[in-house]
Every structure is written in C-alpha cells, then in structure tokens.
Amino acid sequence: MLFVLYGWHKEGIFVYQNNSEEKKIHFSVLIPVRNEAKNIAALLNDLTLQDLDNNDFEVLVLDDNSDDETAQIVKNLINKMPYSLQLISVPAADSAHKKRAITLGVSKANFEYIITTDGDCRVKKNWLSTFSNFINYKEKTDKKAFFIAGAVRLNHKRDFFATLQASEFATLIGCGGAALNLGFPFTCNGANMAYSKELFEKMGGYEKQENDNNNQNNGYQISSGDDEFLLHKFYKNYPKNIFFLKSDKAIVETEATQTWKEFYNQRKRWASKWNQHKKVSHAAISVFVFLVQIFTLLIFIFLPFDIWNDNFYSFSLELKKYLYFTFFFKMSLEFLFLFSVLFFLKQLKTIFTLLFWWLFYSLYAIFFGIAAQTKGYKWKGRKTK
C-alpha cells in the first residue's frame, strides 16, 4: 500500500494549457453501445461543447445489436451535430462483443488517435483538448504517448448504494493510475483511454492475446478485457510510451449500477479478467491481494474477542502487537490513499464510506474472487460466457 500511495503522488497533476500554436492532434472517438437510449444523446451533446475544433475529431457510435431506440436516436442526431457523426452496426457474435465493436470502429476510423468511452458516460468540454495537450507535452519530452489511460468516476449523488460504489471505484482508478506511474501497469478503464490507431493495427488488435507468442490464444475468446489486455499489449511492445493522464479536465463520469443484481454481474465481469492473465507476476499479485483480505478479515473477527478476553489468542503478546500494528498501519495508508484519490476526483464527501469498506471489503473481495472462477455473467441484457 505504501508503494501505491507513492505511485499516486509520483506524478503531479497535469496542468492543461490552451495553446493554439501546438500541433493538432486528431481523434476518432469510438463509443461502443448496447441499449443506451436513455444516455447516448447526453454524451453526444457533450461532444458538441468540446473546445477542440470540430474538424479535429470524429465520433463513431458502434451499435452492438441494441433492442431499444439507441440506433434511431443517433440517426436523428447525425445531421444536427457540428462534428462528423457516424452510426455503425456491429455484426452479431457469440462473445467479446465490445472488443469486436472497437475493432470494427478502429478499421473505420480516419484519424491517428483512437479515444474510447461508453454510451452512459459524460465528458467535460476540455476532455479531448486535454488529451491533445498531453500528447503534445509528451512529444516535447521525447516520450511519445502511444497509450493514455484517463480517470473515470462514478456519480455518487443518487443514493448511499451509489456512494459506496463510487468510493470503491475510486480505489480501482487510483491503483491503476499509481501502477502506471510506477511503470508496472495492471489495469485501466475503457471508458476513458486513448491510443495510436496505427500501433493497434500493427499489434493485431484483439486478434492475439497479450503474451501469446504462438498465436494459440485468440483475444476474442475472452469477452471482457477490452481495456486491460490492450494496456498490457501496449506495455509489452512500448513500455516507455504508456501513461496515466492525471487531470481533472479529462475525467469521464458514469453512473453507478442501480441494483444489486447489476452490481454482481458487473463486478464478476471485472474480476473474471484476473484469472486470464498469463504473467506469473499478475497471478502473484492476485494471490497476494486475496491473502491480505483473508488476513484483514481474520483480524476483524478476532479483534473484539481479544479485547473482551485477553487470553482468547494463544499468540504471544509481542506477536499480537505486531499483528495489530500491521493492521492499523495498513488502514492508515488506505485512508491517506483514498483521501488523495477522492480529492483529485472531487468526491471527498464519499470518504465516510471507508468505515463500511473496512468492515466488509474483505468479505466482498473474497466472495468475488471465488465467484470469478465460475464462468458466465449477464450484462446489457445478454448472457456472456
């Protein structure tokens, strides 16, 4: 946890500069959607407010067999938007729907940088220009940005359930950003990331999974991981050219799930990616995190008994002191880390949920660690293998 805290603070906030003389970066914005009739218009309207010139980006909505009014809403907006807007229908498939949608979108894209987000997201007016600014900044430092992960936050204002999700999600974003800053990336979020179109195609996109030198493992066999596995593929080929964009102007906001069933399927989908990594280091991290949660759970269980009865443990007094010091040191670091991330995300009020997560996160993490070992989950009204 100490290394994660250091990693988060290793890179400062990127300061946006509106420089009209800098090199123009052109973006193809890919939005894979399924059944986003309630949300897609709001996102497309956000893009009309971008302070990047309308000729410097295009928007491709990739409709993945929606059975609501998503496609019709986009069609109605095509001629009303000041930027180039296309609606592309994605052929039906049995698996890896989002990966296939993005691959199709990349093949249709006209510009050098792909930037992806989701149909239920909202973006600020400086979203694209901040990415452009960052790419130009990195070119001046002789470290071209081939892959950039941005921050995502959940809207926490709906209810307590949404607030709980927002604080936990902030931890994931913070850990992903910290690991990228340290040069050991392990996760990012496809709702806010940009990468080179040319290099995506050069590496074979999702056709070949990262770390497979024998072309035995087609990336489409794994439904999830459109973001994480692509991050690792870029890292394998261009380890010095991937970055986390730590700027509040580039934050993308999305909605928390509304029901426990949706929450279960979403978290199971996320957790299912971990046992697909081929690197020993990723397996080791997964096992380590799992064991830490078991340790934390055991401490929470036995702590009240030890306070009630000094002889409850058969451990020596010195060992007890060591265990409790380790436990409270871990909790202190978690508080400092989450405070820093929530301050960046402008969600500091959700810090009060940390007590809840301290009490229940170990059970939560252990449960989904086990649940991820079983195949299948339901997402966007469709059962996925």
C-alpha positions, 0 to 999 in steps of 0.5 A: 500500500505504501508503494501505491500511495507513492505511485499516486503522488509520483506524478503531479497533476497535469496542468492543461494549457490552451495553446493554439500554436501546438500541433493538432492532434486528431481523434476518432472517438469510438463509443461502443453501445448496447441499449443506451437510449436513455444516455447516448444523446447526453454524451453526444451533446457533450461532444458538441461543447468540446473546445477542440475544433470540430474538424479535429475529431470524429465520433463513431457510435458502434451499435452492438445489436441494441433492442431499444431506440439507441440506433434511431436516436443517433440517426436523428442526431447525425445531421444536427451535430457540428462534428462528423457523426457516424452510426455503425452496426456491429455484426452479431457474435457469440462473445467479446462483443465490445472488443469486436465493436472497437475493432470494427470502429478502429478499421473505420476510423480516419484519424491517428488517435483512437479515444474510447468511452461508453454510451452512459458516460459524460465528458467535460468540454476540455476532455479531448483538448486535454488529451491533445495537450498531453500528447503534445507535452509528451512529444516535447519530452521525447516520450511519445504517448502511444497509450493514455489511460484517463480517470473515470468516476462514478456519480455518487449523488443518487443514493448511499448504494451509489456512494459506496460504489463510487468510493470503491471505484475510486480505489480501482482508478487510483491503483491503476493510475499509481501502477502506471506511474510506477511503470508496472501497469495492471489495469485501466478503464475503457471508458476513458483511454486513448491510443495510436490507431496505427500501433493497434493495427500493427499489434493485431488488435484483439486478434492475439492475446497479450503474451501469446507468442504462438498465436494459440490464444485468440483475444476474442475468446475472452469477452471482457478485457477490452481495456486491460489486455490492450494496456498490457499489449501496449506495455509489452511492445512500448513500455516507455510510451504508456501513461496515466493522464492525471487531470481533472479536465479529462475525467469521464463520469458514469453512473453507478449500477442501480441494483444489486443484481447489476452490481454482481454481474458487473463486478464478476465481469471485472474480476473474471479478467484476473484469472486470464492473465498469463504473467506469473507476476499478475497471478502473484499479485492476485494471490497476494491481494486475496491473502491480505483480505483473508488476513484483514478479515481474520483480524476483524473477527478476532479483534473484539474477542481479544479485547473482551478476553485477553487470553482468547489468542494463544499468540504471544503478546509481542506477536499480537502487537505486531499483528495489530500494528500491521493492521492499523498501519495498513488502514492508515495508508488506505485512508491517506490513499483514498483521501488523495484519490477522492480529492483529485476526483472531487468526491471527498464527501464519499470518504465516510464510506471507508468505515463500511469498506473496512468492515466488509471489503474483505468479505466482498473481495473474497466472495468475488474472487471465488465467484470469478472462477465460475464462468458466465455473467449477464450484462446489457441484457445478454448472457456472456460466457 
